Amino acid sequence: MNVPIRPRSLALLGGGVVVFLLLTRGCWPQGEESKRKPAVLVSLAPASLGNFDETFPITGEVKPLASAAIRSQVSGVVQRVYFREGQEVEAGQPLIGIDPSPWQAALNQAIANRNKAIAKVREANAEVRRSRSEARLARQRANRYGSLGTQGAVSVDLAEQFRSQALSLEATVTSRESEVESTRADLAAGRAAEANARLNLERTTIRSPIRGRAGQLRLTAGNLVREAEDRPLLVVNQFRPITVQFAVPQRLIPRLKLGLKVKLAAGDWGQLSSIDNAVDPSTGTTAVKATFANRSQHLVPGSYVKGSLQLERLLQVVLIPQTAIQTGQKGPFIYVAQSTKANGNGPKGNEAKGMVAKPRQLQLGPASGDQVVVSAGLRPGELVVVKGQFALSPGAVIRLPKQQPGNGSK
């Protein structure tokens, strides 16, 4: 028997079905669109293969390779200045002229004394020759009369008289020879005095001992200068080549060797030319010097410059930007862009469809500038996330800016 369904019953039944559907909707599996997280905007850069210079940053002081403080070695009045301040001068070039008159007079006197000593030597030599001749004749005569006295031909007193004369003349020869030695010593002293006077005369012209740039002159012509004053008249500094002195920590000493390249921020290239033989215990560093050609002479003594010391040149190593490096519990790591397709080789389209970020642990080598060497964990050509990596999580979908190279945009 059919029981008629009342409208009220139908309304209740329909409402129950709606409530059941609303309660169970959250338990149904959702589609892929509802589960997918928004793609993260990133920038990529390929790991490159190239040469890398391992460097150490330096700050050094420019110092001249040679510096000469010019002082006068004689006293006198400055008569002439032969150079301009700041001028490039050559070794041996005249710088200052001092009045030579008193020193010329001293030289003339020394020459006269030397000539007088020469005359005395000649006179003493002549006396020695005369005395030797007289002594030789006296000895011959004494020997002859001594023989006759033995035979009784002459008296013994006469023979003894001639022998005494011979001995006296021989003693005179010895005395004359001593006088010759004395006059020769006087001549040597006279010649030394002449040489000193000639040297003093030459010193009235002050010359540059080195090639370099002349500094400022302390006085002008007409001023009196004194011998060996403490304060120099001027300083000449060698500019080409020139050195830069800086300090390196003692941990790098085993890696230092002469000839290592040094580059300054201004673009100058030089070579390590000196390594000190001790470490400063107060700083734990050792002093080294690098030599630069400085052809333009823009490196000036006393100035401070920045640059880098090239410790080693690594050939054909994997390089990535330092901005890609993050540090985790297991050490440094990066995010690498990988395709979800089996044959995917890179981002396809403006949205980098099919590209996800995968973390990769790395072993890093030295770093310099904006690049770091990857010792292990990465192959050349792999795409590394260099911007936006801090918003990533493992497996996150990535997208690229429209201007990102390699995203397929024209």
C-alpha positions in Angstrom: 0.0 0.0 0.0 1.4 3.3 -1.0 1.8 5.9 1.8 1.6 9.4 0.5 4.7 11.6 1.3 3.8 14.8 2.8 5.5 18.0 1.7 6.9 18.6 5.2 8.6 15.3 5.2 10.2 16.1 1.8 11.5 19.4 3.1 13.2 17.7 6.1 14.7 15.0 4.0 16.2 17.6 1.5 17.7 19.6 4.4 19.4 16.6 5.9 21.0 15.8 2.6 22.4 19.3 2.3 23.9 19.2 5.8 25.5 15.9 5.1 27.1 17.1 2.0 28.5 20.2 3.7 29.9 18.2 6.6 31.6 15.7 4.3 33.0 18.2 1.7 36.2 18.8 3.8 36.9 15.0 3.8 37.0 14.7 0.1 40.3 14.7 -1.7 41.1 18.1 -3.1 42.5 18.7 -6.6 46.1 19.6 -7.4 45.2 23.3 -7.9 44.0 23.5 -4.3 47.2 21.9 -2.9 49.9 23.8 -4.9 51.7 26.6 -3.1 52.6 29.9 -5.0 55.8 29.8 -7.0 58.7 31.7 -5.5 60.3 34.4 -7.6 64.0 33.8 -7.8 67.1 34.6 -9.9 69.4 31.9 -11.2 73.1 31.9 -12.2 75.0 28.9 -13.7 78.0 27.4 -11.9 80.9 28.4 -14.1 84.3 26.7 -14.7 87.3 29.0 -14.7 90.5 30.2 -13.2 90.4 31.8 -9.7 93.0 34.0 -7.9 93.1 33.4 -4.2 93.9 36.8 -2.7 94.5 38.4 0.6 93.4 42.1 1.1 96.1 44.5 2.0 96.5 48.1 3.2 100.0 49.4 2.8 102.2 52.5 3.0 104.1 53.7 -0.1 107.8 54.0 0.6 110.7 55.0 -1.7 113.0 52.3 -2.8 115.8 54.7 -2.0 115.8 58.0 -0.2 118.7 60.5 0.2 118.7 63.3 2.8 121.0 65.9 1.2 123.4 67.7 3.7 126.4 69.8 3.0 129.8 68.3 3.8 131.6 71.6 3.8 130.7 75.0 5.2 130.1 78.0 3.0 127.7 80.4 1.3 125.2 79.0 -1.2 126.0 80.6 -4.5 123.6 78.7 -6.9 120.7 76.3 -7.0 120.7 74.0 -10.0 117.3 72.4 -9.8 113.6 73.1 -9.3 111.7 71.8 -6.4 109.8 68.6 -7.4 112.0 68.1 -10.4 113.2 64.7 -11.5 117.0 64.5 -11.0 119.6 62.0 -12.1 122.3 60.5 -10.0 125.3 62.8 -10.0 123.3 65.8 -11.2 124.4 69.1 -9.5 121.8 70.4 -7.0 123.5 73.2 -5.0 126.7 75.2 -5.5 128.7 76.6 -2.5 131.3 79.4 -2.8 134.5 77.5 -3.7 137.0 80.3 -3.0 138.2 79.3 0.5 138.4 75.7 -0.6 140.3 76.5 -3.7 142.8 78.5 -1.6 143.1 75.5 0.8 143.8 73.2 -2.2 146.5 75.6 -3.6 148.2 75.6 -0.2 148.0 71.8 0.0 149.6 71.6 -3.5 152.4 73.9 -2.5 153.1 71.8 0.7 153.1 68.7 -1.4 155.6 70.2 -3.9 157.8 71.3 -1.0 157.7 67.8 0.4 158.8 66.4 -2.9 161.8 68.7 -3.0 162.8 67.6 0.5 162.6 64.0 -0.6 164.8 64.7 -3.6 167.3 66.6 -1.4 167.4 63.8 1.2 168.0 61.2 -1.5 170.9 63.2 -2.9 172.4 63.5 0.5 172.1 59.7 1.0 173.8 59.0 -2.4 176.7 61.4 -1.5 177.1 60.0 2.0 177.1 56.4 0.6 179.8 57.4 -1.9 182.0 59.0 0.9 181.4 56.0 3.2 182.4 53.6 0.5 185.6 55.4 -0.3 186.4 55.7 3.4 185.9 52.0 3.9 188.2 51.1 1.0 190.9 53.4 2.4 190.5 52.1 5.9 190.8 48.5 4.7 193.9 49.3 2.7 195.7 51.2 5.5 194.6 48.5 8.0 196.4 45.9 5.8 199.5 48.1 5.6 199.5 48.7 9.3 199.5 44.9 9.9 202.5 44.6 7.6 204.2 47.5 9.5 204.2 49.8 6.4 202.2 52.5 8.2 201.7 53.3 11.8 198.9 51.7 13.7 197.5 55.1 14.7 197.1 56.2 11.1 195.3 52.9 10.2 193.0 53.3 13.2 192.2 57.0 12.1 191.0 55.9 8.7 188.9 53.1 10.1 187.2 55.6 12.5 186.4 57.9 9.5 184.9 55.0 7.6 182.6 54.1 10.6 181.6 57.7 11.0 180.6 58.1 7.4 178.7 54.8 7.5 176.8 56.1 10.5 176.0 59.3 8.5 174.6 57.2 5.7 172.2 55.5 8.2 171.1 58.9 9.5 170.6 60.2 5.9 168.5 57.2 5.1 166.3 57.9 8.1 165.9 61.5 6.9 164.7 60.1 3.5 162.0 58.0 5.2 160.9 61.1 7.2 160.7 63.2 4.1 158.7 60.5 2.3 156.3 60.4 5.2 155.9 64.2 5.0 155.3 63.8 1.3 152.6 61.2 1.9 150.9 63.5 4.4 151.1 66.3 2.0 149.5 64.3 -0.8 146.7 63.2 1.6 146.1 66.8 2.6 146.0 67.7 -1.1 143.5 64.9 -1.8 141.3 66.1 1.1 141.5 69.7 0.0 140.5 68.6 -3.6 137.7 66.6 -2.2 136.4 69.5 -0.2 136.5 71.7 -3.3 134.5 69.1 -5.2 132.0 69.0 -2.3 131.2 72.7 -2.9 129.0 71.3 -5.7 126.4 69.2 -3.9 125.2 66.4 -6.3 122.3 64.0 -6.1 123.5 60.5 -5.0 120.5 58.8 -6.5 117.9 59.2 -9.3 114.6 60.5 -8.0 112.4 63.5 -7.4 113.8 66.4 -5.5 111.9 67.8 -2.6 111.6 71.3 -1.2 114.8 73.2 -0.5 115.2 74.6 3.0 117.2 77.7 2.0 118.0 79.8 -1.0 121.2 81.3 -2.6 123.1 83.7 -0.3 122.5 81.6 2.9 125.3 80.1 4.9 125.4 76.4 5.4 127.5 74.5 7.8 129.1 71.1 7.5 127.1 68.1 8.7 124.0 70.0 9.9 121.4 67.7 11.5 118.6 69.1 9.3 118.9 68.2 5.6 118.8 70.8 2.9 116.4 68.7 0.9 115.4 65.1 0.4 115.5 63.2 -2.9 113.1 60.2 -3.1 113.3 57.5 -5.8 109.9 57.1 -7.5 110.6 54.6 -10.2 110.4 51.9 -9.0 108.8 52.3 -5.7 107.7 50.0 -2.9 104.5 49.4 -0.8 105.0 48.0 2.7 102.2 46.1 4.3 101.7 43.4 7.0 100.4 39.8 6.6 99.3 37.5 9.4 101.8 34.8 10.5 99.5 32.0 9.3 100.2 33.1 5.7 104.0 33.1 6.1 104.5 29.5 4.8 102.7 30.6 1.6 104.7 33.7 1.0 107.5 33.7 -1.6 109.2 36.4 -3.6 107.6 37.2 -6.9 103.9 36.8 -5.8 101.7 39.3 -7.6 100.2 42.3 -5.8 97.5 44.4 -7.3 96.5 47.8 -6.0 93.0 49.3 -6.2 94.3 51.9 -8.7 95.2 49.1 -11.1 98.9 48.9 -10.5 100.5 45.5 -10.6 103.7 44.7 -8.7 105.6 41.8 -7.2 106.5 40.7 -3.7 110.2 41.8 -3.3 110.9 41.6 0.5 109.8 39.4 3.4 110.9 40.3 6.9 112.7 37.7 9.0 110.6 38.1 12.2 107.0 38.3 13.4 105.9 41.3 15.4 104.6 39.7 18.7 102.3 42.6 19.4 100.3 42.2 16.2 101.1 38.6 15.1 102.1 39.9 11.6 105.2 40.2 9.5 106.2 43.1 7.3 106.6 42.5 3.5 107.2 44.8 0.6 106.1 44.8 -3.0 107.8 46.7 -5.8 105.9 48.7 -8.5 107.2 50.3 -11.7 105.3 53.5 -10.9 105.9 54.9 -14.4 103.3 57.5 -14.0 104.7 58.4 -10.5 101.2 58.6 -9.0 102.3 56.5 -6.0 103.8 59.0 -3.6 105.9 58.1 -0.5 103.9 58.3 2.7 100.5 57.7 1.2 98.3 54.7 2.0 96.9 52.4 -0.6 94.6 49.3 -0.7 95.0 46.2 -2.8 95.3 42.5 -2.8 98.1 39.9 -2.6 97.7 37.0 -4.9 98.5 33.9 -2.9 97.7 31.2 -5.5 96.1 30.9 -8.9 93.6 27.9 -9.2 93.0 26.6 -12.7 89.6 25.4 -14.0 87.6 25.3 -10.8 83.9 25.5 -10.2 82.8 29.1 -9.3 79.5 30.5 -8.0 78.4 33.8 -6.5 78.9 34.2 -2.8 75.3 35.5 -2.5 74.0 32.0 -3.2 75.6 30.5 0.0 73.5 29.8 3.0 74.6 28.1 6.3 72.7 25.3 7.9 73.2 22.8 10.6 75.3 20.6 8.3 77.4 23.5 6.9 77.1 25.6 3.8 74.4 24.8 1.2 72.7 26.3 -1.8 69.5 25.8 -3.7 69.8 24.3 -7.2 67.1 24.7 -9.8 66.0 21.2 -11.1 63.4 20.2 -13.6 60.6 17.9 -12.6 60.6 16.5 -16.1 62.8 13.6 -16.9 64.3 15.3 -19.9 64.2 18.9 -18.6 67.4 20.8 -18.9 66.3 24.2 -17.5 63.5 26.6 -17.1 60.8 26.7 -19.7 58.7 29.8 -20.2 58.3 32.9 -18.1 57.0 30.9 -15.1 59.9 28.3 -15.2 57.3 25.6 -15.4 58.4 22.3 -14.0 61.4 23.8 -12.0 61.8 23.3 -8.3 64.4 24.2 -5.8 66.5 21.4 -4.3 69.0 22.1 -1.4 72.6 20.9 -2.0 75.4 20.6 0.6 78.7 22.0 -0.6 82.4 21.9 0.3 83.8 25.4 -0.3 87.2 26.6 -1.2 88.7 30.1 -1.0 86.6 33.2 -1.8 87.4 36.5 -3.2 85.3 39.4 -4.3 81.8 38.1 -5.2 82.9 34.6 -6.1 83.7 31.4 -4.1 85.3 28.2 -5.2 83.2 25.0 -4.8 85.5 22.1 -4.0 82.7 19.4 -4.1 79.0 19.1 -4.4 78.3 21.0 -7.7 78.9 20.5 -11.4 79.6 23.3 -13.9 76.5 24.5 -15.7 74.0 23.7 -12.9 71.7 26.6 -12.1 72.1 28.1 -8.7 69.5 30.3 -6.9 71.3 33.6 -6.2 68.3 35.7 -5.2 65.1 34.8 -3.4 66.7 31.7 -1.8 65.7 32.7 1.7 62.0 32.3 0.8 62.6 28.8 -0.5 62.0 25.4 1.1 63.0 22.0 -0.3 61.0 21.2 -3.4 59.5 24.7 -3.7 58.3 25.6 -7.1 60.2 28.6 -8.6 59.6 31.2 -11.2 61.9 33.7 -12.8 61.7 37.4 -13.6 60.7 38.2 -17.1 64.2 39.6 -17.9 65.9 36.5 -16.3 68.3 35.1 -19.0 67.2 31.7 -20.1 63.6 32.0 -19.2 62.4 31.9 -22.8 61.4 35.5 -23.0 62.2 37.5 -26.1 
